[in-house]
Amino acid sequence: MPGSLTISHHESAVALDHTDAERLATVLAELAYLLEIPGPNRINEAQLALLCEGRTPDRAELARWAQALATQLKGRL
């Protein structure tokens, strides 16, 4: 939670508390799932646009990125 993540504008390691890393990995995996599934629980186009922060929304790319990052985090725990 607060204070467990350190990021700077310089090239340096980013530190994340173990519990926060587990939680972030779970959130990213769930995000990937909600981007991919059909039906009413799927992240809609307006939500997708917000997640892409002004870039052209690309559901498949965002789902792949979220899942890859979740897998990478889980692999390092």
PDB file of N, CA, C and O in Angstrom, chain B, residues numbered from 101:
ATOM      1  N   MET B 101       0.835  -1.158   0.000  1.00  0.00           N
ATOM      2  CA  MET B 101       0.000   0.000   0.000  1.00  0.00           C
ATOM      3  C   MET B 101       0.893   1.239   0.000  1.00  0.00           C
ATOM      4  O   MET B 101       1.999   1.160  -0.533  1.00  0.00           O
ATOM      5  N   PRO B 102       0.490   2.359   0.554  1.00  0.00           N
ATOM      6  CA  PRO B 102       1.313   3.558   0.450  1.00  0.00           C
ATOM      7  C   PRO B 102       2.748   3.299   0.901  1.00  0.00           C
ATOM      8  O   PRO B 102       3.000   2.696   1.944  1.00  0.00           O
ATOM      9  N   GLY B 103       3.676   3.777   0.076  1.00  0.00           N
ATOM     10  CA  GLY B 103       5.078   3.637   0.414  1.00  0.00           C
ATOM     11  C   GLY B 103       5.715   2.332  -0.017  1.00  0.00           C
ATOM     12  O   GLY B 103       6.919   2.153   0.162  1.00  0.00           O
ATOM     13  N   SER B 104       4.940   1.411  -0.581  1.00  0.00           N
ATOM     14  CA  SER B 104       5.514   0.121  -0.935  1.00  0.00           C
ATOM     15  C   SER B 104       6.051   0.092  -2.360  1.00  0.00           C
ATOM     16  O   SER B 104       6.661  -0.897  -2.767  1.00  0.00           O
ATOM     17  N   LEU B 105       5.835   1.160  -3.123  1.00  0.00           N
ATOM     18  CA  LEU B 105       6.270   1.209  -4.508  1.00  0.00           C
ATOM     19  C   LEU B 105       7.115   2.451  -4.714  1.00  0.00           C
ATOM     20  O   LEU B 105       6.707   3.549  -4.334  1.00  0.00           O
ATOM     21  N   THR B 106       8.280   2.292  -5.307  1.00  0.00           N
ATOM     22  CA  THR B 106       9.154   3.417  -5.583  1.00  0.00           C
ATOM     23  C   THR B 106       9.463   3.448  -7.067  1.00  0.00           C
ATOM     24  O   THR B 106       9.996   2.482  -7.614  1.00  0.00           O
ATOM     25  N   ILE B 107       9.132   4.555  -7.723  1.00  0.00           N
ATOM     26  CA  ILE B 107       9.398   4.729  -9.148  1.00  0.00           C
ATOM     27  C   ILE B 107      10.036   6.103  -9.319  1.00  0.00           C
ATOM     28  O   ILE B 107       9.608   7.069  -8.688  1.00  0.00           O
ATOM     29  N   SER B 108      11.051   6.194 -10.161  1.00  0.00           N
ATOM     30  CA  SER B 108      11.656   7.490 -10.440  1.00  0.00           C
ATOM     31  C   SER B 108      11.744   7.692 -11.945  1.00  0.00           C
ATOM     32  O   SER B 108      11.433   6.787 -12.720  1.00  0.00           O
ATOM     33  N   HIS B 109      12.166   8.876 -12.352  1.00  0.00           N
ATOM     34  CA  HIS B 109      12.308   9.174 -13.773  1.00  0.00           C
ATOM     35  C   HIS B 109      13.665   8.726 -14.307  1.00  0.00           C
ATOM     36  O   HIS B 109      13.970   8.928 -15.482  1.00  0.00           O
ATOM     37  N   HIS B 110      14.462   8.130 -13.464  1.00  0.00           N
ATOM     38  CA  HIS B 110      15.780   7.649 -13.853  1.00  0.00           C
ATOM     39  C   HIS B 110      15.730   6.135 -14.005  1.00  0.00           C
ATOM     40  O   HIS B 110      14.854   5.471 -13.450  1.00  0.00           O
ATOM     41  N   GLU B 111      16.667   5.607 -14.752  1.00  0.00           N
ATOM     42  CA  GLU B 111      16.717   4.151 -14.900  1.00  0.00           C
ATOM     43  C   GLU B 111      17.213   3.540 -13.602  1.00  0.00           C
ATOM     44  O   GLU B 111      18.395   3.624 -13.268  1.00  0.00           O
ATOM     45  N   SER B 112      16.316   2.940 -12.898  1.00  0.00           N
ATOM     46  CA  SER B 112      16.659   2.272 -11.648  1.00  0.00           C
ATOM     47  C   SER B 112      15.633   1.194 -11.384  1.00  0.00           C
ATOM     48  O   SER B 112      14.572   1.158 -12.007  1.00  0.00           O
ATOM     49  N   ALA B 113      15.955   0.330 -10.468  1.00  0.00           N
ATOM     50  CA  ALA B 113      15.044  -0.758 -10.109  1.00  0.00           C
ATOM     51  C   ALA B 113      13.798  -0.199  -9.436  1.00  0.00           C
ATOM     52  O   ALA B 113      13.849   0.814  -8.739  1.00  0.00           O
ATOM     53  N   VAL B 114      12.704  -0.865  -9.656  1.00  0.00           N
ATOM     54  CA  VAL B 114      11.448  -0.516  -9.013  1.00  0.00           C
ATOM     55  C   VAL B 114      11.201  -1.553  -7.927  1.00  0.00           C
ATOM     56  O   VAL B 114      11.274  -2.756  -8.176  1.00  0.00           O
ATOM     57  N   ALA B 115      10.912  -1.081  -6.732  1.00  0.00           N
ATOM     58  CA  ALA B 115      10.667  -1.994  -5.610  1.00  0.00           C
ATOM     59  C   ALA B 115       9.180  -2.036  -5.316  1.00  0.00           C
ATOM     60  O   ALA B 115       8.515  -1.002  -5.254  1.00  0.00           O
ATOM     61  N   LEU B 116       8.672  -3.230  -5.139  1.00  0.00           N
ATOM     62  CA  LEU B 116       7.265  -3.434  -4.847  1.00  0.00           C
ATOM     63  C   LEU B 116       7.160  -4.464  -3.730  1.00  0.00           C
ATOM     64  O   LEU B 116       7.739  -5.547  -3.823  1.00  0.00           O
ATOM     65  N   ASP B 117       6.434  -4.135  -2.691  1.00  0.00           N
ATOM     66  CA  ASP B 117       6.212  -5.043  -1.572  1.00  0.00           C
ATOM     67  C   ASP B 117       5.626  -6.354  -2.099  1.00  0.00           C
ATOM     68  O   ASP B 117       4.830  -6.341  -3.038  1.00  0.00           O
ATOM     69  N   HIS B 118       6.012  -7.480  -1.502  1.00  0.00           N
ATOM     70  CA  HIS B 118       5.577  -8.808  -1.957  1.00  0.00           C
ATOM     71  C   HIS B 118       4.046  -8.915  -2.011  1.00  0.00           C
ATOM     72  O   HIS B 118       3.483  -9.396  -2.994  1.00  0.00           O
ATOM     73  N   THR B 119       3.396  -8.470  -0.965  1.00  0.00           N
ATOM     74  CA  THR B 119       1.926  -8.551  -0.914  1.00  0.00           C
ATOM     75  C   THR B 119       1.297  -7.694  -2.005  1.00  0.00           C
ATOM     76  O   THR B 119       0.322  -8.105  -2.635  1.00  0.00           O
ATOM     77  N   ASP B 120       1.849  -6.508  -2.228  1.00  0.00           N
ATOM     78  CA  ASP B 120       1.329  -5.644  -3.281  1.00  0.00           C
ATOM     79  C   ASP B 120       1.570  -6.247  -4.658  1.00  0.00           C
ATOM     80  O   ASP B 120       0.725  -6.127  -5.545  1.00  0.00           O
ATOM     81  N   ALA B 121       2.721  -6.895  -4.844  1.00  0.00           N
ATOM     82  CA  ALA B 121       3.019  -7.537  -6.120  1.00  0.00           C
ATOM     83  C   ALA B 121       2.034  -8.671  -6.397  1.00  0.00           C
ATOM     84  O   ALA B 121       1.564  -8.826  -7.524  1.00  0.00           O
ATOM     85  N   GLU B 122       1.726  -9.453  -5.382  1.00  0.00           N
ATOM     86  CA  GLU B 122       0.727 -10.521  -5.545  1.00  0.00           C
ATOM     87  C   GLU B 122      -0.627  -9.939  -5.932  1.00  0.00           C
ATOM     88  O   GLU B 122      -1.302 -10.448  -6.827  1.00  0.00           O
ATOM     89  N   ARG B 123      -1.005  -8.889  -5.263  1.00  0.00           N
ATOM     90  CA  ARG B 123      -2.301  -8.254  -5.529  1.00  0.00           C
ATOM     91  C   ARG B 123      -2.325  -7.651  -6.930  1.00  0.00           C
ATOM     92  O   ARG B 123      -3.313  -7.804  -7.649  1.00  0.00           O
ATOM     93  N   LEU B 124      -1.260  -6.973  -7.325  1.00  0.00           N
ATOM     94  CA  LEU B 124      -1.183  -6.381  -8.656  1.00  0.00           C
ATOM     95  C   LEU B 124      -1.232  -7.461  -9.731  1.00  0.00           C
ATOM     96  O   LEU B 124      -1.906  -7.282 -10.746  1.00  0.00           O
ATOM     97  N   ALA B 125      -0.542  -8.566  -9.534  1.00  0.00           N
ATOM     98  CA  ALA B 125      -0.571  -9.666 -10.499  1.00  0.00           C
ATOM     99  C   ALA B 125      -1.990 -10.206 -10.665  1.00  0.00           C
ATOM    100  O   ALA B 125      -2.415 -10.506 -11.781  1.00  0.00           O
ATOM    101  N   THR B 126      -2.713 -10.330  -9.573  1.00  0.00           N
ATOM    102  CA  THR B 126      -4.097 -10.805  -9.625  1.00  0.00           C
ATOM    103  C   THR B 126      -4.982  -9.816 -10.376  1.00  0.00           C
ATOM    104  O   THR B 126      -5.804 -10.216 -11.200  1.00  0.00           O
ATOM    105  N   VAL B 127      -4.816  -8.527 -10.092  1.00  0.00           N
ATOM    106  CA  VAL B 127      -5.609  -7.489 -10.765  1.00  0.00           C
ATOM    107  C   VAL B 127      -5.320  -7.482 -12.264  1.00  0.00           C
ATOM    108  O   VAL B 127      -6.244  -7.375 -13.071  1.00  0.00           O
ATOM    109  N   LEU B 128      -4.049  -7.594 -12.642  1.00  0.00           N
ATOM    110  CA  LEU B 128      -3.694  -7.605 -14.056  1.00  0.00           C
ATOM    111  C   LEU B 128      -4.250  -8.838 -14.771  1.00  0.00           C
ATOM    112  O   LEU B 128      -4.729  -8.735 -15.901  1.00  0.00           O
ATOM    113  N   ALA B 129      -4.191  -9.986 -14.129  1.00  0.00           N
ATOM    114  CA  ALA B 129      -4.750 -11.207 -14.729  1.00  0.00           C
ATOM    115  C   ALA B 129      -6.266 -11.073 -14.896  1.00  0.00           C
ATOM    116  O   ALA B 129      -6.823 -11.488 -15.912  1.00  0.00           O
ATOM    117  N   GLU B 130      -6.916 -10.503 -13.910  1.00  0.00           N
ATOM    118  CA  GLU B 130      -8.378 -10.300 -14.000  1.00  0.00           C
ATOM    119  C   GLU B 130      -8.707  -9.292 -15.092  1.00  0.00           C
ATOM    120  O   GLU B 130      -9.687  -9.468 -15.816  1.00  0.00           O
ATOM    121  N   LEU B 131      -7.911  -8.246 -15.221  1.00  0.00           N
ATOM    122  CA  LEU B 131      -8.107  -7.266 -16.290  1.00  0.00           C
ATOM    123  C   LEU B 131      -8.015  -7.952 -17.646  1.00  0.00           C
ATOM    124  O   LEU B 131      -8.863  -7.731 -18.511  1.00  0.00           O
ATOM    125  N   ALA B 132      -6.997  -8.780 -17.838  1.00  0.00           N
ATOM    126  CA  ALA B 132      -6.847  -9.503 -19.099  1.00  0.00           C
ATOM    127  C   ALA B 132      -8.074 -10.367 -19.373  1.00  0.00           C
ATOM    128  O   ALA B 132      -8.584 -10.397 -20.492  1.00  0.00           O
ATOM    129  N   TYR B 133      -8.535 -11.058 -18.360  1.00  0.00           N
ATOM    130  CA  TYR B 133      -9.726 -11.906 -18.493  1.00  0.00           C
ATOM    131  C   TYR B 133     -10.947 -11.077 -18.902  1.00  0.00           C
ATOM    132  O   TYR B 133     -11.677 -11.451 -19.820  1.00  0.00           O
ATOM    133  N   LEU B 134     -11.162  -9.961 -18.224  1.00  0.00           N
ATOM    134  CA  LEU B 134     -12.336  -9.115 -18.506  1.00  0.00           C
ATOM    135  C   LEU B 134     -12.252  -8.431 -19.871  1.00  0.00           C
ATOM    136  O   LEU B 134     -13.276  -8.050 -20.439  1.00  0.00           O
ATOM    137  N   LEU B 135     -11.057  -8.278 -20.387  1.00  0.00           N
ATOM    138  CA  LEU B 135     -10.903  -7.741 -21.738  1.00  0.00           C
ATOM    139  C   LEU B 135     -11.237  -8.790 -22.792  1.00  0.00           C
ATOM    140  O   LEU B 135     -11.730  -8.457 -23.869  1.00  0.00           O
ATOM    141  N   GLU B 136     -10.969 -10.056 -22.480  1.00  0.00           N
ATOM    142  CA  GLU B 136     -11.102 -11.113 -23.470  1.00  0.00           C
ATOM    143  C   GLU B 136     -12.487 -11.750 -23.540  1.00  0.00           C
ATOM    144  O   GLU B 136     -12.920 -12.167 -24.614  1.00  0.00           O
ATOM    145  N   ILE B 137     -13.182 -11.828 -22.417  1.00  0.00           N
ATOM    146  CA  ILE B 137     -14.441 -12.580 -22.403  1.00  0.00           C
ATOM    147  C   ILE B 137     -15.549 -11.852 -23.159  1.00  0.00           C
ATOM    148  O   ILE B 137     -15.554 -10.623 -23.219  1.00  0.00           O
ATOM    149  N   PRO B 138     -16.487 -12.601 -23.737  1.00  0.00           N
ATOM    150  CA  PRO B 138     -17.686 -11.991 -24.296  1.00  0.00           C
ATOM    151  C   PRO B 138     -18.733 -11.826 -23.192  1.00  0.00           C
ATOM    152  O   PRO B 138     -18.610 -12.415 -22.118  1.00  0.00           O
ATOM    153  N   GLY B 139     -19.738 -11.041 -23.459  1.00  0.00           N
ATOM    154  CA  GLY B 139     -20.855 -10.948 -22.528  1.00  0.00           C
ATOM    155  C   GLY B 139     -20.880  -9.682 -21.700  1.00  0.00           C
ATOM    156  O   GLY B 139     -20.073  -8.772 -21.894  1.00  0.00           O
ATOM    157  N   PRO B 140     -21.822  -9.641 -20.774  1.00  0.00           N
ATOM    158  CA  PRO B 140     -22.082  -8.408 -20.019  1.00  0.00           C
ATOM    159  C   PRO B 140     -20.981  -8.023 -19.032  1.00  0.00           C
ATOM    160  O   PRO B 140     -20.905  -6.862 -18.629  1.00  0.00           O
ATOM    161  N   ASN B 141     -20.140  -8.950 -18.641  1.00  0.00           N
ATOM    162  CA  ASN B 141     -19.068  -8.628 -17.687  1.00  0.00           C
ATOM    163  C   ASN B 141     -17.793  -8.147 -18.379  1.00  0.00           C
ATOM    164  O   ASN B 141     -16.831  -7.750 -17.721  1.00  0.00           O
ATOM    165  N   ARG B 142     -17.797  -8.185 -19.691  1.00  0.00           N
ATOM    166  CA  ARG B 142     -16.641  -7.750 -20.477  1.00  0.00           C
ATOM    167  C   ARG B 142     -16.431  -6.236 -20.290  1.00  0.00           C
ATOM    168  O   ARG B 142     -17.395  -5.481 -20.170  1.00  0.00           O
ATOM    169  N   ILE B 143     -15.184  -5.811 -20.268  1.00  0.00           N
ATOM    170  CA  ILE B 143     -14.887  -4.378 -20.231  1.00  0.00           C
ATOM    171  C   ILE B 143     -15.409  -3.781 -21.533  1.00  0.00           C
ATOM    172  O   ILE B 143     -15.075  -4.244 -22.623  1.00  0.00           O
ATOM    173  N   ASN B 144     -16.244  -2.730 -21.397  1.00  0.00           N
ATOM    174  CA  ASN B 144     -16.870  -2.163 -22.591  1.00  0.00           C
ATOM    175  C   ASN B 144     -15.918  -1.205 -23.316  1.00  0.00           C
ATOM    176  O   ASN B 144     -14.811  -0.934 -22.851  1.00  0.00           O
ATOM    177  N   GLU B 145     -16.370  -0.709 -24.447  1.00  0.00           N
ATOM    178  CA  GLU B 145     -15.510   0.132 -25.290  1.00  0.00           C
ATOM    179  C   GLU B 145     -15.141   1.451 -24.611  1.00  0.00           C
ATOM    180  O   GLU B 145     -14.019   1.929 -24.775  1.00  0.00           O
ATOM    181  N   ALA B 146     -16.055   2.040 -23.859  1.00  0.00           N
ATOM    182  CA  ALA B 146     -15.749   3.293 -23.146  1.00  0.00           C
ATOM    183  C   ALA B 146     -14.688   3.053 -22.072  1.00  0.00           C
ATOM    184  O   ALA B 146     -13.772   3.858 -21.906  1.00  0.00           O
ATOM    185  N   GLN B 147     -14.816   1.955 -21.353  1.00  0.00           N
ATOM    186  CA  GLN B 147     -13.821   1.610 -20.335  1.00  0.00           C
ATOM    187  C   GLN B 147     -12.470   1.318 -20.990  1.00  0.00           C
ATOM    188  O   GLN B 147     -11.431   1.733 -20.477  1.00  0.00           O
ATOM    189  N   LEU B 148     -12.479   0.612 -22.113  1.00  0.00           N
ATOM    190  CA  LEU B 148     -11.261   0.302 -22.843  1.00  0.00           C
ATOM    191  C   LEU B 148     -10.563   1.590 -23.272  1.00  0.00           C
ATOM    192  O   LEU B 148      -9.346   1.715 -23.134  1.00  0.00           O
ATOM    193  N   ALA B 149     -11.326   2.540 -23.787  1.00  0.00           N
ATOM    194  CA  ALA B 149     -10.742   3.815 -24.214  1.00  0.00           C
ATOM    195  C   ALA B 149     -10.065   4.522 -23.047  1.00  0.00           C
ATOM    196  O   ALA B 149      -8.987   5.094 -23.211  1.00  0.00           O
ATOM    197  N   LEU B 150     -10.683   4.488 -21.873  1.00  0.00           N
ATOM    198  CA  LEU B 150     -10.073   5.104 -20.691  1.00  0.00           C
ATOM    199  C   LEU B 150      -8.781   4.394 -20.306  1.00  0.00           C
ATOM    200  O   LEU B 150      -7.797   5.048 -19.958  1.00  0.00           O
ATOM    201  N   LEU B 151      -8.773   3.085 -20.362  1.00  0.00           N
ATOM    202  CA  LEU B 151      -7.584   2.313 -20.015  1.00  0.00           C
ATOM    203  C   LEU B 151      -6.431   2.576 -20.992  1.00  0.00           C
ATOM    204  O   LEU B 151      -5.264   2.440 -20.624  1.00  0.00           O
ATOM    205  N   CYS B 152      -6.751   2.949 -22.225  1.00  0.00           N
ATOM    206  CA  CYS B 152      -5.725   3.199 -23.231  1.00  0.00           C
ATOM    207  C   CYS B 152      -5.233   4.645 -23.210  1.00  0.00           C
ATOM    208  O   CYS B 152      -4.360   5.003 -24.001  1.00  0.00           O
ATOM    209  N   GLU B 153      -5.755   5.458 -22.352  1.00  0.00           N
ATOM    210  CA  GLU B 153      -5.282   6.819 -22.115  1.00  0.00           C
ATOM    211  C   GLU B 153      -5.024   7.622 -23.387  1.00  0.00           C
ATOM    212  O   GLU B 153      -3.947   8.195 -23.550  1.00  0.00           O
ATOM    213  N   GLY B 154      -5.991   7.666 -24.276  1.00  0.00           N
ATOM    214  CA  GLY B 154      -5.854   8.483 -25.474  1.00  0.00           C
ATOM    215  C   GLY B 154      -5.235   7.784 -26.672  1.00  0.00           C
ATOM    216  O   GLY B 154      -5.342   8.272 -27.797  1.00  0.00           O
ATOM    217  N   ARG B 155      -4.581   6.636 -26.441  1.00  0.00           N
ATOM    218  CA  ARG B 155      -4.049   5.870 -27.564  1.00  0.00           C
ATOM    219  C   ARG B 155      -5.213   5.146 -28.244  1.00  0.00           C
ATOM    220  O   ARG B 155      -6.279   4.987 -27.650  1.00  0.00           O
ATOM    221  N   THR B 156      -5.011   4.720 -29.454  1.00  0.00           N
ATOM    222  CA  THR B 156      -6.035   3.952 -30.145  1.00  0.00           C
ATOM    223  C   THR B 156      -6.315   2.686 -29.355  1.00  0.00           C
ATOM    224  O   THR B 156      -5.402   1.895 -29.115  1.00  0.00           O
ATOM    225  N   PRO B 157      -7.569   2.477 -28.944  1.00  0.00           N
ATOM    226  CA  PRO B 157      -7.871   1.275 -28.146  1.00  0.00           C
ATOM    227  C   PRO B 157      -7.563  -0.004 -28.915  1.00  0.00           C
ATOM    228  O   PRO B 157      -7.986  -0.177 -30.058  1.00  0.00           O
ATOM    229  N   ASP B 158      -6.831  -0.883 -28.277  1.00  0.00           N
ATOM    230  CA  ASP B 158      -6.488  -2.177 -28.857  1.00  0.00           C
ATOM    231  C   ASP B 158      -6.695  -3.229 -27.766  1.00  0.00           C
ATOM    232  O   ASP B 158      -5.802  -3.513 -26.968  1.00  0.00           O
ATOM    233  N   ARG B 159      -7.891  -3.789 -27.762  1.00  0.00           N
ATOM    234  CA  ARG B 159      -8.292  -4.744 -26.727  1.00  0.00           C
ATOM    235  C   ARG B 159      -7.322  -5.923 -26.627  1.00  0.00           C
ATOM    236  O   ARG B 159      -6.899  -6.288 -25.530  1.00  0.00           O
ATOM    237  N   ALA B 160      -6.976  -6.508 -27.752  1.00  0.00           N
ATOM    238  CA  ALA B 160      -6.110  -7.694 -27.749  1.00  0.00           C
ATOM    239  C   ALA B 160      -4.718  -7.353 -27.214  1.00  0.00           C
ATOM    240  O   ALA B 160      -4.152  -8.120 -26.435  1.00  0.00           O
ATOM    241  N   GLU B 161      -4.166  -6.218 -27.620  1.00  0.00           N
ATOM    242  CA  GLU B 161      -2.829  -5.834 -27.162  1.00  0.00           C
ATOM    243  C   GLU B 161      -2.828  -5.578 -25.666  1.00  0.00           C
ATOM    244  O   GLU B 161      -1.911  -6.010 -24.968  1.00  0.00           O
ATOM    245  N   LEU B 162      -3.839  -4.884 -25.163  1.00  0.00           N
ATOM    246  CA  LEU B 162      -3.917  -4.593 -23.734  1.00  0.00           C
ATOM    247  C   LEU B 162      -4.096  -5.880 -22.931  1.00  0.00           C
ATOM    248  O   LEU B 162      -3.499  -6.032 -21.865  1.00  0.00           O
ATOM    249  N   ALA B 163      -4.902  -6.795 -23.429  1.00  0.00           N
ATOM    250  CA  ALA B 163      -5.095  -8.080 -22.742  1.00  0.00           C
ATOM    251  C   ALA B 163      -3.792  -8.870 -22.701  1.00  0.00           C
ATOM    252  O   ALA B 163      -3.450  -9.446 -21.668  1.00  0.00           O
ATOM    253  N   ARG B 164      -3.060  -8.901 -23.820  1.00  0.00           N
ATOM    254  CA  ARG B 164      -1.767  -9.610 -23.855  1.00  0.00           C
ATOM    255  C   ARG B 164      -0.774  -8.965 -22.893  1.00  0.00           C
ATOM    256  O   ARG B 164      -0.071  -9.663 -22.162  1.00  0.00           O
ATOM    257  N   TRP B 165      -0.717  -7.638 -22.894  1.00  0.00           N
ATOM    258  CA  TRP B 165       0.206  -6.916 -22.013  1.00  0.00           C
ATOM    259  C   TRP B 165      -0.107  -7.202 -20.547  1.00  0.00           C
ATOM    260  O   TRP B 165       0.792  -7.509 -19.764  1.00  0.00           O
ATOM    261  N   ALA B 166      -1.382  -7.100 -20.178  1.00  0.00           N
ATOM    262  CA  ALA B 166      -1.789  -7.323 -18.789  1.00  0.00           C
ATOM    263  C   ALA B 166      -1.472  -8.748 -18.352  1.00  0.00           C
ATOM    264  O   ALA B 166      -0.964  -8.964 -17.252  1.00  0.00           O
ATOM    265  N   GLN B 167      -1.771  -9.723 -19.212  1.00  0.00           N
ATOM    266  CA  GLN B 167      -1.511 -11.120 -18.857  1.00  0.00           C
ATOM    267  C   GLN B 167      -0.014 -11.404 -18.773  1.00  0.00           C
ATOM    268  O   GLN B 167       0.434 -12.118 -17.875  1.00  0.00           O
ATOM    269  N   ALA B 168       0.757 -10.853 -19.700  1.00  0.00           N
ATOM    270  CA  ALA B 168       2.210 -11.073 -19.681  1.00  0.00           C
ATOM    271  C   ALA B 168       2.829 -10.467 -18.431  1.00  0.00           C
ATOM    272  O   ALA B 168       3.703 -11.075 -17.814  1.00  0.00           O
ATOM    273  N   LEU B 169       2.386  -9.282 -18.057  1.00  0.00           N
ATOM    274  CA  LEU B 169       2.926  -8.648 -16.868  1.00  0.00           C
ATOM    275  C   LEU B 169       2.513  -9.400 -15.605  1.00  0.00           C
ATOM    276  O   LEU B 169       3.313  -9.549 -14.682  1.00  0.00           O
ATOM    277  N   ALA B 170       1.263  -9.874 -15.562  1.00  0.00           N
ATOM    278  CA  ALA B 170       0.803 -10.675 -14.427  1.00  0.00           C
ATOM    279  C   ALA B 170       1.639 -11.944 -14.293  1.00  0.00           C
ATOM    280  O   ALA B 170       2.048 -12.312 -13.191  1.00  0.00           O
ATOM    281  N   THR B 171       1.890 -12.606 -15.410  1.00  0.00           N
ATOM    282  CA  THR B 171       2.689 -13.828 -15.409  1.00  0.00           C
ATOM    283  C   THR B 171       4.112 -13.542 -14.949  1.00  0.00           C
ATOM    284  O   THR B 171       4.685 -14.304 -14.170  1.00  0.00           O
ATOM    285  N   GLN B 172       4.677 -12.446 -15.430  1.00  0.00           N
ATOM    286  CA  GLN B 172       6.036 -12.076 -15.037  1.00  0.00           C
ATOM    287  C   GLN B 172       6.116 -11.787 -13.543  1.00  0.00           C
ATOM    288  O   GLN B 172       7.043 -12.241 -12.873  1.00  0.00           O
ATOM    289  N   LEU B 173       5.158 -11.042 -13.022  1.00  0.00           N
ATOM    290  CA  LEU B 173       5.139 -10.749 -11.580  1.00  0.00           C
ATOM    291  C   LEU B 173       5.010 -12.027 -10.763  1.00  0.00           C
ATOM    292  O   LEU B 173       5.749 -12.237  -9.801  1.00  0.00           O
ATOM    293  N   LYS B 174       4.059 -12.886 -11.155  1.00  0.00           N
ATOM    294  CA  LYS B 174       3.860 -14.139 -10.411  1.00  0.00           C
ATOM    295  C   LYS B 174       5.101 -15.011 -10.449  1.00  0.00           C
ATOM    296  O   LYS B 174       5.404 -15.704  -9.478  1.00  0.00           O
ATOM    297  N   GLY B 175       5.825 -14.982 -11.568  1.00  0.00           N
ATOM    298  CA  GLY B 175       7.036 -15.775 -11.700  1.00  0.00           C
ATOM    299  C   GLY B 175       8.161 -15.295 -10.820  1.00  0.00           C
ATOM    300  O   GLY B 175       9.087 -16.054 -10.536  1.00  0.00           O
ATOM    301  N   ARG B 176       8.104 -14.059 -10.384  1.00  0.00           N
ATOM    302  CA  ARG B 176       9.153 -13.500  -9.541  1.00  0.00           C
ATOM    303  C   ARG B 176       8.814 -13.502  -8.063  1.00  0.00           C
ATOM    304  O   ARG B 176       9.623 -13.080  -7.237  1.00  0.00           O
ATOM    305  N   LEU B 177       7.631 -13.970  -7.726  1.00  0.00           N
ATOM    306  CA  LEU B 177       7.223 -13.987  -6.319  1.00  0.00           C
ATOM    307  C   LEU B 177       7.742 -15.229  -5.609  1.00  0.00           C
ATOM    308  O   LEU B 177       7.493 -15.408  -4.417  1.00  0.00           O
TER     309      LEU B 177
END
